[in-house]
Amino acid sequence: MSRERAFVDTNLFLRYLTNDVPKQADAVEALLQRACDGELSLVTNSLVTNSLVIAELVWTLESFYQVAHAEIQAKVQAILNMPGLEVSDGDLILRAIVWYAEKNVDFIDAYNAAWITEQAIPIAYTFDRKHFARLPGMTARVPGQAVE
């Protein structure tokens, strides 16, 4: 008998991680426990949505809940390591969330840099050079400026 597969949206992770609506947080905890117990398979970041669920989670925790980068990193890593949850691009997300916290860059910039590194692309053209310059393996260039 195959396990039921279901998509998990950002707001479920937010309720669970912040416990700002305890009744909903408890319901999400029960759902996650079912996945841990092997009763169902939860999926986030399908190939269609790429890594938008995690990006939305990071952005909301940072901007609305004012959670520190290191705490967000811990929360995202907990999600990535959760039994019964499939996360596409998990390795990229892991690298990005570490850089996000350690290098103090935007998560999206860190994710793009992780993807660029995986693709063995040596140069990134960007107007946000300060963030890309902090990331290992990146040569950040601004269009129209002389190459250093």
N, CA, C and O atoms as a GROMACS GRO file, in nm:
protein
  592
    1MET      N    1   0.085  -0.118   0.000
    1MET     CA    2   0.000   0.000   0.000
    1MET      C    3   0.090   0.125   0.000
    1MET      O    4   0.178   0.139   0.085
    2SER      N    5   0.067   0.213  -0.095
    2SER     CA    6   0.149   0.333  -0.102
    2SER      C    7   0.098   0.439  -0.005
    2SER      O    8  -0.021   0.449   0.024
    3ARG      N    9   0.194   0.516   0.043
    3ARG     CA   10   0.159   0.624   0.136
    3ARG      C   11   0.098   0.741   0.062
    3ARG      O   12   0.134   0.769  -0.052
    4GLU      N   13   0.006   0.807   0.126
    4GLU     CA   14  -0.051   0.929   0.073
    4GLU      C   15   0.058   1.036   0.068
    4GLU      O   16   0.137   1.047   0.162
    5ARG      N   17   0.062   1.114  -0.041
    5ARG     CA   18   0.157   1.224  -0.052
    5ARG      C   19   0.076   1.353  -0.050
    5ARG      O   20  -0.030   1.363  -0.113
    6ALA      N   21   0.127   1.451   0.022
    6ALA     CA   22   0.056   1.579   0.033
    6ALA      C   23   0.156   1.693   0.039
    6ALA      O   24   0.262   1.681   0.100
    7PHE      N   25   0.121   1.803  -0.026
    7PHE     CA   26   0.203   1.923  -0.026
    7PHE      C   27   0.185   1.997   0.107
    7PHE      O   28   0.074   2.002   0.161
    8VAL      N   29   0.293   2.054   0.159
    8VAL     CA   30   0.289   2.132   0.282
    8VAL      C   31   0.323   2.276   0.247
    8VAL      O   32   0.430   2.303   0.192
    9ASP      N   33   0.233   2.368   0.278
    9ASP     CA   34   0.252   2.509   0.246
    9ASP      C   35   0.326   2.580   0.358
    9ASP      O   36   0.335   2.532   0.471
   10THR      N   37   0.379   2.696   0.324
   10THR     CA   38   0.457   2.776   0.417
   10THR      C   39   0.383   2.805   0.547
   10THR      O   40   0.442   2.797   0.654
   11ASN      N   41   0.254   2.839   0.537
   11ASN     CA   42   0.183   2.880   0.657
   11ASN      C   43   0.176   2.770   0.763
   11ASN      O   44   0.166   2.801   0.881
   12LEU      N   45   0.181   2.644   0.723
   12LEU     CA   46   0.185   2.537   0.822
   12LEU      C   47   0.315   2.542   0.902
   12LEU      O   48   0.314   2.529   1.024
   13PHE      N   49   0.427   2.560   0.832
   13PHE     CA   50   0.555   2.570   0.901
   13PHE      C   51   0.558   2.692   0.994
   13PHE      O   52   0.609   2.684   1.105
   14LEU      N   53   0.503   2.803   0.947
   14LEU     CA   54   0.499   2.924   1.030
   14LEU      C   55   0.420   2.901   1.158
   14LEU      O   56   0.466   2.938   1.266
   15ARG      N   57   0.302   2.841   1.146
   15ARG     CA   58   0.221   2.816   1.266
   15ARG      C   59   0.297   2.726   1.363
   15ARG      O   60   0.299   2.751   1.484
   16TYR      N   61   0.360   2.622   1.310
   16TYR     CA   62   0.432   2.527   1.394
   16TYR      C   63   0.554   2.591   1.460
   16TYR      O   64   0.576   2.574   1.580
   17LEU      N   65   0.634   2.663   1.383
   17LEU     CA   66   0.759   2.719   1.434
   17LEU      C   67   0.739   2.837   1.527
   17LEU      O   68   0.820   2.859   1.617
   18THR      N   69   0.633   2.914   1.506
   18THR     CA   70   0.611   3.032   1.590
   18THR      C   71   0.512   3.006   1.703
   18THR      O   72   0.514   3.077   1.804
   19ASN      N   73   0.427   2.908   1.686
   19ASN     CA   74   0.323   2.875   1.784
   19ASN      C   75   0.236   2.998   1.816
   19ASN      O   76   0.187   3.013   1.928
   20ASP      N   77   0.219   3.086   1.717
   20ASP     CA   78   0.140   3.207   1.740
   20ASP      C   79  -0.010   3.180   1.738
   20ASP      O   80  -0.089   3.261   1.787
   21VAL      N   81  -0.050   3.067   1.682
   21VAL     CA   82  -0.188   3.020   1.689
   21VAL      C   83  -0.179   2.876   1.742
   21VAL      O   84  -0.173   2.782   1.663
   22PRO      N   85  -0.178   2.860   1.875
   22PRO     CA   86  -0.149   2.730   1.935
   22PRO      C   87  -0.234   2.614   1.882
   22PRO      O   88  -0.182   2.504   1.861
   23LYS      N   89  -0.363   2.636   1.859
   23LYS     CA   90  -0.448   2.527   1.809
   23LYS      C   91  -0.400   2.480   1.672
   23LYS      O   92  -0.397   2.360   1.644
   24GLN      N   93  -0.364   2.575   1.586
   24GLN     CA   94  -0.313   2.538   1.454
   24GLN      C   95  -0.175   2.473   1.466
   24GLN      O   96  -0.145   2.377   1.395
   25ALA      N   97  -0.091   2.524   1.554
   25ALA     CA   98   0.042   2.466   1.575
   25ALA      C   99   0.030   2.320   1.620
   25ALA      O  100   0.106   2.235   1.575
   26ASP      N  101  -0.064   2.292   1.708
   26ASP     CA  102  -0.087   2.155   1.753
   26ASP      C  103  -0.133   2.065   1.640
   26ASP      O  104  -0.091   1.950   1.630
   27ALA      N  105  -0.220   2.118   1.554
   27ALA     CA  106  -0.268   2.040   1.439
   27ALA      C  107  -0.154   2.009   1.342
   27ALA      O  108  -0.146   1.899   1.289
   28VAL      N  109  -0.068   2.106   1.320
   28VAL     CA  110   0.048   2.085   1.232
   28VAL      C  111   0.142   1.983   1.296
   28VAL      O  112   0.195   1.896   1.227
   29GLU      N  113   0.164   1.995   1.426
   29GLU     CA  114   0.251   1.898   1.494
   29GLU      C  115   0.198   1.756   1.476
   29GLU      O  116   0.277   1.664   1.452
   30ALA      N  117   0.069   1.738   1.487
   30ALA     CA  118   0.010   1.606   1.468
   30ALA      C  119   0.032   1.556   1.325
   30ALA      O  120   0.061   1.439   1.303
   31LEU      N  121   0.017   1.646   1.228
   31LEU     CA  122   0.040   1.610   1.089
   31LEU      C  123   0.186   1.570   1.066
   31LEU      O  124   0.214   1.470   1.001
   32LEU      N  125   0.278   1.648   1.120
   32LEU     CA  126   0.421   1.618   1.106
   32LEU      C  127   0.456   1.486   1.175
   32LEU      O  128   0.540   1.410   1.126
   33GLN      N  129   0.391   1.458   1.286
   33GLN     CA  130   0.416   1.332   1.356
   33GLN      C  131   0.369   1.214   1.271
   33GLN      O  132   0.434   1.110   1.267
   34ARG      N  133   0.257   1.231   1.202
   34ARG     CA  134   0.210   1.125   1.112
   34ARG      C  135   0.313   1.098   1.003
   34ARG      O  136   0.336   0.983   0.966
   35ALA      N  137   0.376   1.205   0.952
   35ALA     CA  138   0.480   1.187   0.851
   35ALA      C  139   0.602   1.117   0.911
   35ALA      O  140   0.659   1.028   0.849
   36CYS      N  141   0.640   1.158   1.031
   36CYS     CA  142   0.754   1.094   1.100
   36CYS      C  143   0.728   0.946   1.124
   36CYS      O  144   0.819   0.864   1.118
   37ASP      N  145   0.602   0.914   1.151
   37ASP     CA  146   0.564   0.774   1.178
   37ASP      C  147   0.546   0.693   1.049
   37ASP      O  148   0.518   0.574   1.055
   38GLY      N  149   0.561   0.757   0.935
   38GLY     CA  150   0.552   0.686   0.809
   38GLY      C  151   0.411   0.668   0.756
   38GLY      O  152   0.390   0.594   0.661
   39GLU      N  153   0.313   0.735   0.817
   39GLU     CA  154   0.175   0.722   0.772
   39GLU      C  155   0.149   0.795   0.641
   39GLU      O  156   0.063   0.753   0.563
   40LEU      N  157   0.221   0.903   0.616
   40LEU     CA  158   0.206   0.978   0.493
   40LEU      C  159   0.338   1.043   0.458
   40LEU      O  160   0.429   1.051   0.540
   41SER      N  161   0.346   1.089   0.336
   41SER     CA  162   0.466   1.156   0.288
   41SER      C  163   0.431   1.300   0.256
   41SER      O  164   0.346   1.326   0.170
   42LEU      N  165   0.496   1.392   0.324
   42LEU     CA  166   0.472   1.534   0.300
   42LEU      C  167   0.578   1.586   0.204
   42LEU      O  168   0.694   1.546   0.210
   43VAL      N  169   0.535   1.675   0.116
   43VAL     CA  170   0.624   1.727   0.014
   43VAL      C  171   0.617   1.878   0.016
   43VAL      O  172   0.509   1.936   0.027
   44THR      N  173   0.732   1.942   0.007
   44THR     CA  174   0.735   2.086  -0.012
   44THR      C  175   0.840   2.116  -0.116
   44THR      O  176   0.930   2.036  -0.142
   45ASN      N  177   0.829   2.232  -0.176
   45ASN     CA  178   0.923   2.273  -0.280
   45ASN      C  179   0.926   2.175  -0.395
   45ASN      O  180   1.032   2.123  -0.431
   46SER      N  181   0.811   2.149  -0.453
   46SER     CA  182   0.809   2.063  -0.570
   46SER      C  183   0.888   2.132  -0.681
   46SER      O  184   0.922   2.250  -0.670
   47LEU      N  185   0.916   2.060  -0.785
   47LEU     CA  186   0.991   2.119  -0.895
   47LEU      C  187   0.918   2.238  -0.955
   47LEU      O  188   0.981   2.328  -1.011
   48VAL      N  189   0.787   2.239  -0.946
   48VAL     CA  190   0.710   2.351  -0.999
   48VAL      C  191   0.732   2.476  -0.916
   48VAL      O  192   0.749   2.585  -0.971
   49THR      N  193   0.730   2.463  -0.783
   49THR     CA  194   0.745   2.580  -0.698
   49THR      C  195   0.890   2.610  -0.665
   49THR      O  196   0.920   2.711  -0.601
   50ASN      N  197   0.981   2.522  -0.708
   50ASN     CA  198   1.122   2.539  -0.678
   50ASN      C  199   1.140   2.548  -0.527
   50ASN      O  200   1.093   2.459  -0.456
   51SER      N  201   1.204   2.650  -0.476
   51SER     CA  202   1.228   2.660  -0.333
   51SER      C  203   1.152   2.777  -0.272
   51SER      O  204   1.197   2.836  -0.174
   52LEU      N  205   1.039   2.809  -0.328
   52LEU     CA  206   0.964   2.926  -0.284
   52LEU      C  207   0.905   2.910  -0.145
   52LEU      O  208   0.893   3.008  -0.072
   53VAL      N  209   0.867   2.790  -0.106
   53VAL     CA  210   0.810   2.770   0.028
   53VAL      C  211   0.913   2.806   0.134
   53VAL      O  212   0.882   2.879   0.228
   54ILE      N  213   1.033   2.756   0.121
   54ILE     CA  214   1.137   2.786   0.219
   54ILE      C  215   1.174   2.934   0.213
   54ILE      O  216   1.195   2.996   0.317
   55ALA      N  217   1.183   2.990   0.093
   55ALA     CA  218   1.214   3.133   0.079
   55ALA      C  219   1.108   3.218   0.147
   55ALA      O  220   1.140   3.315   0.216
   56GLU      N  221   0.981   3.182   0.128
   56GLU     CA  222   0.873   3.256   0.194
   56GLU      C  223   0.880   3.242   0.345
   56GLU      O  224   0.857   3.337   0.419
   57LEU      N  225   0.914   3.123   0.390
   57LEU     CA  226   0.928   3.098   0.534
   57LEU      C  227   1.038   3.186   0.592
   57LEU      O  228   1.018   3.253   0.694
   58VAL      N  229   1.155   3.188   0.529
   58VAL     CA  230   1.267   3.269   0.576
   58VAL      C  231   1.228   3.416   0.579
   58VAL      O  232   1.249   3.484   0.679
   59TRP      N  233   1.170   3.464   0.471
   59TRP     CA  234   1.133   3.606   0.461
   59TRP      C  235   1.032   3.644   0.570
   59TRP      O  236   1.046   3.749   0.633
   60THR      N  237   0.931   3.561   0.592
   60THR     CA  238   0.828   3.592   0.691
   60THR      C  239   0.884   3.588   0.833
   60THR      O  240   0.854   3.677   0.913
   61LEU      N  241   0.964   3.487   0.864
   61LEU     CA  242   1.024   3.480   0.997
   61LEU      C  243   1.113   3.602   1.022
   61LEU      O  244   1.113   3.658   1.132
   62GLU      N  245   1.187   3.643   0.921
   62GLU     CA  246   1.278   3.757   0.937
   62GLU      C  247   1.203   3.890   0.944
   62GLU      O  248   1.226   3.970   1.034
   63SER      N  249   1.114   3.912   0.849
   63SER     CA  250   1.051   4.045   0.838
   63SER      C  251   0.934   4.065   0.933
   63SER      O  252   0.923   4.171   0.995
   64PHE      N  253   0.847   3.968   0.946
   64PHE     CA  254   0.727   3.984   1.028
   64PHE      C  255   0.753   3.946   1.174
   64PHE      O  256   0.713   4.019   1.265
   65TYR      N  257   0.819   3.832   1.195
   65TYR     CA  258   0.840   3.783   1.331
   65TYR      C  259   0.971   3.832   1.393
   65TYR      O  260   0.995   3.810   1.512
   66GLN      N  261   1.055   3.897   1.315
   66GLN     CA  262   1.182   3.952   1.362
   66GLN      C  263   1.273   3.846   1.425
   66GLN      O  264   1.339   3.872   1.526
   67VAL      N  265   1.276   3.727   1.366
   67VAL     CA  266   1.359   3.618   1.415
   67VAL      C  267   1.501   3.637   1.362
   67VAL      O  268   1.520   3.675   1.246
   68ALA      N  269   1.600   3.612   1.445
   68ALA     CA  270   1.741   3.627   1.408
   68ALA      C  271   1.781   3.523   1.304
   68ALA      O  272   1.724   3.414   1.299
   69HIS      N  273   1.880   3.559   1.223
   69HIS     CA  274   1.927   3.469   1.116
   69HIS      C  275   1.966   3.331   1.170
   69HIS      O  276   1.929   3.230   1.110
   70ALA      N  277   2.038   3.326   1.279
   70ALA     CA  278   2.084   3.197   1.332
   70ALA      C  279   1.966   3.109   1.375
   70ALA      O  280   1.968   2.988   1.355
   71GLU      N  281   1.864   3.171   1.432
   71GLU     CA  282   1.747   3.093   1.472
   71GLU      C  283   1.669   3.045   1.349
   71GLU      O  284   1.616   2.934   1.348
   72ILE      N  285   1.661   3.129   1.248
   72ILE     CA  286   1.595   3.087   1.124
   72ILE      C  287   1.672   2.972   1.062
   72ILE      O  288   1.612   2.875   1.015
   73GLN      N  289   1.804   2.981   1.063
   73GLN     CA  290   1.886   2.871   1.011
   73GLN      C  291   1.852   2.741   1.083
   73GLN      O  292   1.833   2.638   1.019
   74ALA      N  293   1.845   2.745   1.215
   74ALA     CA  294   1.814   2.624   1.292
   74ALA      C  295   1.677   2.569   1.257
   74ALA      O  296   1.659   2.448   1.245
   75LYS      N  297   1.580   2.657   1.240
   75LYS     CA  298   1.444   2.613   1.206
   75LYS      C  299   1.438   2.548   1.068
   75LYS      O  300   1.375   2.444   1.050
   76VAL      N  301   1.505   2.610   0.971
   76VAL     CA  302   1.505   2.554   0.836
   76VAL      C  303   1.578   2.420   0.834
   76VAL      O  304   1.534   2.326   0.768
   77GLN      N  305   1.689   2.411   0.906
   77GLN     CA  306   1.762   2.284   0.910
   77GLN      C  307   1.677   2.175   0.975
   77GLN      O  308   1.684   2.059   0.935
   78ALA      N  309   1.597   2.210   1.075
   78ALA     CA  310   1.507   2.113   1.136
   78ALA      C  311   1.406   2.062   1.035
   78ALA      O  312   1.375   1.943   1.030
   79ILE      N  313   1.354   2.153   0.953
   79ILE     CA  314   1.259   2.113   0.849
   79ILE      C  315   1.327   2.021   0.748
   79ILE      O  316   1.272   1.918   0.711
   80LEU      N  317   1.446   2.058   0.705
   80LEU     CA  318   1.517   1.976   0.606
   80LEU      C  319   1.548   1.836   0.657
   80LEU      O  320   1.555   1.742   0.578
   81ASN      N  321   1.566   1.821   0.787
   81ASN     CA  322   1.601   1.691   0.846
   81ASN      C  323   1.481   1.612   0.896
   81ASN      O  324   1.497   1.507   0.958
   82MET      N  325   1.360   1.662   0.870
   82MET     CA  326   1.240   1.598   0.922
   82MET      C  327   1.208   1.469   0.845
   82MET      O  328   1.194   1.472   0.723
   83PRO      N  329   1.197   1.357   0.915
   83PRO     CA  330   1.158   1.233   0.848
   83PRO      C  331   1.017   1.248   0.790
   83PRO      O  332   0.930   1.311   0.850
   84GLY      N  333   0.996   1.189   0.673
   84GLY     CA  334   0.865   1.192   0.611
   84GLY      C  335   0.837   1.319   0.532
   84GLY      O  336   0.725   1.337   0.483
   85LEU      N  337   0.935   1.406   0.518
   85LEU     CA  338   0.916   1.529   0.442
   85LEU      C  339   1.017   1.532   0.328
   85LEU      O  340   1.138   1.525   0.350
   86GLU      N  341   0.966   1.543   0.205
   86GLU     CA  342   1.051   1.552   0.087
   86GLU      C  343   1.070   1.700   0.053
   86GLU      O  344   0.973   1.774   0.039
   87VAL      N  345   1.194   1.741   0.040
   87VAL     CA  346   1.224   1.879   0.002
   87VAL      C  347   1.316   1.874  -0.120
   87VAL      O  348   1.431   1.832  -0.111
   88SER      N  349   1.263   1.917  -0.235
   88SER     CA  350   1.350   1.920  -0.352
   88SER      C  351   1.455   2.029  -0.332
   88SER      O  352   1.429   2.130  -0.265
   89ASP      N  353   1.570   2.010  -0.388
   89ASP     CA  354   1.681   2.105  -0.374
   89ASP      C  355   1.725   2.120  -0.229
   89ASP      O  356   1.776   2.226  -0.191
   90GLY      N  357   1.707   2.018  -0.150
   90GLY     CA  358   1.743   2.025  -0.008
   90GLY      C  359   1.888   2.062   0.015
   90GLY      O  360   1.918   2.138   0.107
   91ASP      N  361   1.979   2.007  -0.068
   91ASP     CA  362   2.121   2.040  -0.051
   91ASP      C  363   2.148   2.187  -0.081
   91ASP      O  364   2.227   2.251  -0.012
   92LEU      N  365   2.082   2.240  -0.185
   92LEU     CA  366   2.097   2.382  -0.216
   92LEU      C  367   2.041   2.469  -0.104
   92LEU      O  368   2.103   2.568  -0.066
   93ILE      N  369   1.926   2.432  -0.053
   93ILE     CA  370   1.864   2.508   0.055
   93ILE      C  371   1.953   2.505   0.178
   93ILE      O  372   1.970   2.607   0.246
   94LEU      N  373   2.009   2.390   0.208
   94LEU     CA  374   2.098   2.378   0.324
   94LEU      C  375   2.220   2.470   0.309
   94LEU      O  376   2.254   2.544   0.401
   95ARG      N  377   2.284   2.466   0.193
   95ARG     CA  378   2.400   2.552   0.170
   95ARG      C  379   2.358   2.699   0.180
   95ARG      O  380   2.429   2.780   0.240
   96ALA      N  381   2.243   2.732   0.123
   96ALA     CA  382   2.195   2.870   0.123
   96ALA      C  383   2.163   2.919   0.263
   96ALA      O  384   2.196   3.032   0.298
   97ILE      N  385   2.099   2.836   0.345
   97ILE     CA  386   2.060   2.881   0.479
   97ILE      C  387   2.183   2.898   0.567
   97ILE      O  388   2.184   2.985   0.655
   98VAL      N  389   2.285   2.818   0.545
   98VAL     CA  390   2.410   2.835   0.620
   98VAL      C  391   2.476   2.967   0.580
   98VAL      O  392   2.517   3.045   0.667
   99TRP      N  393   2.486   2.993   0.450
   99TRP     CA  394   2.546   3.119   0.405
   99TRP      C  395   2.463   3.238   0.450
   99TRP      O  396   2.518   3.342   0.488
  100TYR      N  397   2.333   3.225   0.445
  100TYR     CA  398   2.241   3.332   0.490
  100TYR      C  399   2.275   3.375   0.632
  100TYR      O  400   2.285   3.494   0.661
  101ALA      N  401   2.294   3.277   0.719
  101ALA     CA  402   2.322   3.307   0.860
  101ALA      C  403   2.468   3.348   0.882
  101ALA      O  404   2.496   3.445   0.952
  102GLU      N  405   2.560   3.274   0.823
  102GLU     CA  406   2.703   3.298   0.849
  102GLU      C  407   2.758   3.421   0.776
  102GLU      O  408   2.845   3.489   0.829
  103LYS      N  409   2.708   3.449   0.658
  103LYS     CA  410   2.763   3.558   0.577
  103LYS      C  411   2.674   3.683   0.580
  103LYS      O  412   2.708   3.785   0.521
  104ASN      N  413   2.561   3.674   0.650
  104ASN     CA  414   2.469   3.787   0.664
  104ASN      C  415   2.428   3.844   0.527
  104ASN      O  416   2.446   3.962   0.498
  105VAL      N  417   2.373   3.755   0.446
  105VAL     CA  418   2.322   3.794   0.315
  105VAL      C  419   2.175   3.754   0.305
  105VAL      O  420   2.126   3.674   0.384
  106ASP      N  421   2.106   3.812   0.208
  106ASP     CA  422   1.966   3.774   0.186
  106ASP      C  423   1.959   3.626   0.148
  106ASP      O  424   2.048   3.574   0.081
  107PHE      N  425   1.852   3.559   0.192
  107PHE     CA  426   1.838   3.417   0.161
  107PHE      C  427   1.834   3.392   0.011
  107PHE      O  428   1.896   3.297  -0.038
  108ILE      N  429   1.763   3.475  -0.062
  108ILE     CA  430   1.752   3.454  -0.208
  108ILE      C  431   1.889   3.467  -0.273
  108ILE      O  432   1.923   3.388  -0.361
  109ASP      N  433   1.969   3.564  -0.231
  109ASP     CA  434   2.105   3.577  -0.284
  109ASP      C  435   2.187   3.453  -0.250
  109ASP      O  436   2.262   3.402  -0.334
  110ALA      N  437   2.174   3.405  -0.128
  110ALA     CA  438   2.247   3.285  -0.086
  110ALA      C  439   2.202   3.163  -0.167
  110ALA      O  440   2.285   3.082  -0.208
  111TYR      N  441   2.072   3.151  -0.190
  111TYR     CA  442   2.021   3.038  -0.269
  111TYR      C  443   2.073   3.047  -0.413
  111TYR      O  444   2.119   2.948  -0.469
  112ASN      N  445   2.065   3.166  -0.472
  112ASN     CA  446   2.116   3.182  -0.608
  112ASN      C  447   2.265   3.149  -0.615
  112ASN      O  448   2.309   3.085  -0.710
  113ALA      N  449   2.341   3.191  -0.517
  113ALA     CA  450   2.484   3.161  -0.513
  113ALA      C  451   2.508   3.010  -0.500
  113ALA      O  452   2.598   2.956  -0.564
  114ALA      N  453   2.427   2.943  -0.420
  114ALA     CA  454   2.440   2.797  -0.407
  114ALA      C  455   2.410   2.729  -0.541
  114ALA      O  456   2.479   2.636  -0.581
  115TRP      N  457   2.308   2.778  -0.608
  115TRP     CA  458   2.274   2.722  -0.739
  115TRP      C  459   2.385   2.749  -0.840
  115TRP      O  460   2.423   2.660  -0.915
  116ILE      N  461   2.436   2.871  -0.840
  116ILE     CA  462   2.545   2.909  -0.931
  116ILE      C  463   2.666   2.820  -0.908
  116ILE      O  464   2.728   2.772  -1.002
  117THR      N  465   2.699   2.797  -0.781
  117THR     CA  466   2.812   2.710  -0.746
  117THR      C  467   2.789   2.569  -0.797
  117THR      O  468   2.878   2.507  -0.854
  118GLU      N  469   2.668   2.517  -0.775
  118GLU     CA  470   2.636   2.381  -0.821
  118GLU      C  471   2.647   2.369  -0.973
  118GLU      O  472   2.687   2.265  -1.024
  119GLN      N  473   2.612   2.474  -1.043
  119GLN     CA  474   2.618   2.474  -1.189
  119GLN      C  475   2.758   2.505  -1.243
  119GLN      O  476   2.779   2.506  -1.364
  120ALA      N  477   2.853   2.529  -1.153
  120ALA     CA  478   2.992   2.562  -1.189
  120ALA      C  479   2.998   2.687  -1.277
  120ALA      O  480   3.075   2.693  -1.373
  121ILE      N  481   2.917   2.784  -1.242
  121ILE     CA  482   2.919   2.913  -1.311
  121ILE      C  483   3.008   3.005  -1.227
  121ILE      O  484   2.974   3.032  -1.111
  122PRO      N  485   3.119   3.053  -1.281
  122PRO     CA  486   3.216   3.124  -1.199
  122PRO      C  487   3.186   3.271  -1.172
  122PRO      O  488   3.243   3.330  -1.080
  123ILE      N  489   3.097   3.332  -1.251
  123ILE     CA  490   3.075   3.476  -1.240
  123ILE      C  491   2.926   3.504  -1.225
  123ILE      O  492   2.842   3.441  -1.288
  124ALA      N  493   2.897   3.601  -1.140
  124ALA     CA  494   2.759   3.648  -1.124
  124ALA      C  495   2.756   3.798  -1.153
  124ALA      O  496   2.827   3.875  -1.087
  125TYR      N  497   2.677   3.839  -1.248
  125TYR     CA  498   2.655   3.981  -1.273
  125TYR      C  499   2.538   4.026  -1.188
  125TYR      O  500   2.430   3.967  -1.194
  126THR      N  501   2.559   4.130  -1.109
  126THR     CA  502   2.458   4.176  -1.016
  126THR      C  503   2.485   4.320  -0.975
  126THR      O  504   2.599   4.365  -0.977
  127PHE      N  505   2.381   4.391  -0.939
  127PHE     CA  506   2.398   4.524  -0.881
  127PHE      C  507   2.409   4.513  -0.729
  127PHE      O  508   2.434   4.614  -0.662
  128ASP      N  509   2.391   4.394  -0.675
  128ASP     CA  510   2.401   4.368  -0.531
  128ASP      C  511   2.534   4.299  -0.503
  128ASP      O  512   2.538   4.192  -0.442
  129ARG      N  513   2.638   4.360  -0.547
  129ARG     CA  514   2.770   4.300  -0.538
  129ARG      C  515   2.814   4.271  -0.395
  129ARG      O  516   2.883   4.172  -0.370
  130LYS      N  517   2.773   4.356  -0.300
  130LYS     CA  518   2.820   4.338  -0.161
  130LYS      C  519   2.777   4.203  -0.104
  130LYS      O  520   2.853   4.142  -0.029
  131HIS      N  521   2.657   4.155  -0.138
  131HIS     CA  522   2.614   4.025  -0.087
  131HIS      C  523   2.686   3.911  -0.158
  131HIS      O  524   2.738   3.820  -0.094
  132PHE      N  525   2.689   3.915  -0.289
  132PHE     CA  526   2.754   3.807  -0.364
  132PHE      C  527   2.903   3.799  -0.334
  132PHE      O  528   2.960   3.690  -0.333
  133ALA      N  529   2.966   3.913  -0.310
  133ALA     CA  530   3.110   3.915  -0.280
  133ALA      C  531   3.141   3.843  -0.149
  133ALA      O  532   3.255   3.800  -0.129
  134ARG      N  533   3.045   3.830  -0.059
  134ARG     CA  534   3.067   3.762   0.070
  134ARG      C  535   3.063   3.609   0.057
  134ARG      O  536   3.102   3.538   0.150
  135LEU      N  537   3.017   3.560  -0.055
  135LEU     CA  538   2.993   3.417  -0.069
  135LEU      C  539   3.110   3.348  -0.136
  135LEU      O  540   3.167   3.400  -0.233
  136PRO      N  541   3.148   3.230  -0.086
  136PRO     CA  542   3.265   3.160  -0.140
  136PRO      C  543   3.243   3.115  -0.284
  136PRO      O  544   3.133   3.075  -0.323
  137GLY      N  545   3.351   3.123  -0.360
  137GLY     CA  546   3.345   3.076  -0.497
  137GLY      C  547   3.276   3.170  -0.594
  137GLY      O  548   3.253   3.135  -0.710
  138MET      N  549   3.243   3.289  -0.548
  138MET     CA  550   3.170   3.385  -0.630
  138MET      C  551   3.263   3.495  -0.679
  138MET      O  552   3.341   3.550  -0.601
  139THR      N  553   3.254   3.526  -0.804
  139THR     CA  554   3.312   3.647  -0.858
  139THR      C  555   3.194   3.733  -0.899
  139THR      O  556   3.125   3.702  -0.997
  140ALA      N  557   3.170   3.839  -0.826
  140ALA     CA  558   3.056   3.926  -0.852
  140ALA      C  559   3.100   4.045  -0.935
  140ALA      O  560   3.198   4.112  -0.902
  141ARG      N  561   3.028   4.070  -1.043
  141ARG     CA  562   3.059   4.183  -1.129
  141ARG      C  563   2.934   4.267  -1.151
  141ARG      O  564   2.822   4.216  -1.154
  142VAL      N  565   2.956   4.396  -1.165
  142VAL     CA  566   2.848   4.489  -1.193
  142VAL      C  567   2.854   4.521  -1.343
  142VAL      O  568   2.960   4.558  -1.393
  143PRO      N  569   2.743   4.507  -1.416
  143PRO     CA  570   2.744   4.539  -1.558
  143PRO      C  571   2.790   4.683  -1.581
  143PRO      O  572   2.747   4.775  -1.511
  144GLY      N  573   2.877   4.701  -1.678
  144GLY     CA  574   2.922   4.836  -1.713
  144GLY      C  575   3.044   4.883  -1.637
  144GLY      O  576   3.103   4.986  -1.670
  145GLN      N  577   3.084   4.808  -1.533
  145GLN     CA  578   3.203   4.846  -1.458
  145GLN      C  579   3.323   4.765  -1.509
  145GLN      O  580   3.309   4.652  -1.555
  146ALA      N  581   3.440   4.826  -1.498
  146ALA     CA  582   3.563   4.758  -1.539
  146ALA      C  583   3.585   4.633  -1.454
  146ALA      O  584   3.557   4.633  -1.334
  147VAL      N  585   3.635   4.530  -1.515
  147VAL     CA  586   3.666   4.406  -1.444
  147VAL      C  587   3.793   4.428  -1.364
  147VAL      O  588   3.894   4.477  -1.416
  148GLU      N  589   3.787   4.390  -1.237
  148GLU     CA  590   3.902   4.408  -1.147
  148GLU      C  591   3.995   4.290  -1.154
  148GLU      O  592   4.097   4.287  -1.085
   0.00000   0.00000   0.00000
